[in-house]
Amino acid sequence: MNEKIFKGLSHIGASGIVIGIIMIVVGLTAGILSIVAGANALTLKKNILF
């Protein structure tokens, strides 16, 4: 019984670490894309004539 609980907890811990790493990668990617899009918007702002 204790071994079953121990194995279950180890799987939960490992999946938590994997999900955390995936969330960090997704967050960094979204941040970088946001910065690039903002820089492109600032460069395109110069071409707008009113």
Short mmCIF file of the C-alpha atoms (twelve columns), coordinates in Angstrom:
data_MODEL
# 
_entry.id   MODEL 
# 
loop_
_atom_site.group_PDB 
_atom_site.id 
_atom_site.type_symbol 
_atom_site.label_atom_id 
_atom_site.label_alt_id 
_atom_site.label_comp_id 
_atom_site.label_asym_id 
_atom_site.label_seq_id 
_atom_site.Cartn_x 
_atom_site.Cartn_y 
_atom_site.Cartn_z 
_atom_site.pdbx_PDB_model_num 
ATOM 1  C CA . MET A 1  0.000  0.000  0.000   1 
ATOM 2  C CA . ASN A 2  2.755  2.463  0.911   1 
ATOM 3  C CA . GLU A 3  4.685  1.672  -2.270  1 
ATOM 4  C CA . LYS A 4  1.609  2.433  -4.366  1 
ATOM 5  C CA . ILE A 5  1.213  5.815  -2.674  1 
ATOM 6  C CA . PHE A 6  4.932  6.556  -3.079  1 
ATOM 7  C CA . LYS A 7  4.848  5.736  -6.813  1 
ATOM 8  C CA . GLY A 8  1.731  7.858  -7.265  1 
ATOM 9  C CA . LEU A 9  3.317  10.830 -5.534  1 
ATOM 10 C CA . SER A 10 6.492  10.510 -7.582  1 
ATOM 11 C CA . HIS A 11 4.450  10.603 -10.805 1 
ATOM 12 C CA . ILE A 12 2.548  13.651 -9.563  1 
ATOM 13 C CA . GLY A 13 5.806  15.413 -8.707  1 
ATOM 14 C CA . ALA A 14 7.388  14.611 -12.050 1 
ATOM 15 C CA . SER A 15 4.338  15.794 -13.975 1 
ATOM 16 C CA . GLY A 16 4.318  19.020 -11.950 1 
ATOM 17 C CA . ILE A 17 7.925  19.710 -12.891 1 
ATOM 18 C CA . VAL A 18 7.242  18.995 -16.573 1 
ATOM 19 C CA . ILE A 19 4.188  21.274 -16.607 1 
ATOM 20 C CA . GLY A 20 6.216  24.005 -14.891 1 
ATOM 21 C CA . ILE A 21 8.964  23.815 -17.516 1 
ATOM 22 C CA . ILE A 22 6.393  23.934 -20.323 1 
ATOM 23 C CA . MET A 23 4.737  26.998 -18.750 1 
ATOM 24 C CA . ILE A 24 8.099  28.792 -18.486 1 
ATOM 25 C CA . VAL A 25 8.865  28.113 -22.157 1 
ATOM 26 C CA . VAL A 26 5.398  29.258 -23.271 1 
ATOM 27 C CA . GLY A 27 5.666  32.398 -21.137 1 
ATOM 28 C CA . LEU A 28 9.071  33.329 -22.520 1 
ATOM 29 C CA . THR A 29 7.896  32.731 -26.076 1 
ATOM 30 C CA . ALA A 30 4.802  34.891 -25.591 1 
ATOM 31 C CA . GLY A 31 6.891  37.664 -24.044 1 
ATOM 32 C CA . ILE A 32 9.425  37.652 -26.855 1 
ATOM 33 C CA . LEU A 33 6.679  37.686 -29.494 1 
ATOM 34 C CA . SER A 34 5.004  40.597 -27.708 1 
ATOM 35 C CA . ILE A 35 8.230  42.609 -27.652 1 
ATOM 36 C CA . VAL A 36 8.866  41.935 -31.346 1 
ATOM 37 C CA . ALA A 37 5.301  42.896 -32.283 1 
ATOM 38 C CA . GLY A 38 5.573  46.108 -30.278 1 
ATOM 39 C CA . ALA A 39 8.857  47.016 -31.947 1 
ATOM 40 C CA . ASN A 40 7.332  46.395 -35.367 1 
ATOM 41 C CA . ALA A 41 4.347  48.583 -34.466 1 
ATOM 42 C CA . LEU A 42 6.658  51.415 -33.416 1 
ATOM 43 C CA . THR A 43 8.594  51.241 -36.675 1 
ATOM 44 C CA . LEU A 44 5.377  51.205 -38.725 1 
ATOM 45 C CA . LYS A 45 4.070  54.221 -36.784 1 
ATOM 46 C CA . LYS A 46 6.587  56.413 -38.571 1 
ATOM 47 C CA . ASN A 47 4.950  55.738 -41.937 1 
ATOM 48 C CA . ILE A 48 1.457  56.895 -40.922 1 
ATOM 49 C CA . LEU A 49 0.369  60.260 -42.345 1 
ATOM 50 C CA . PHE A 50 -2.692 62.110 -41.060 1 
# 
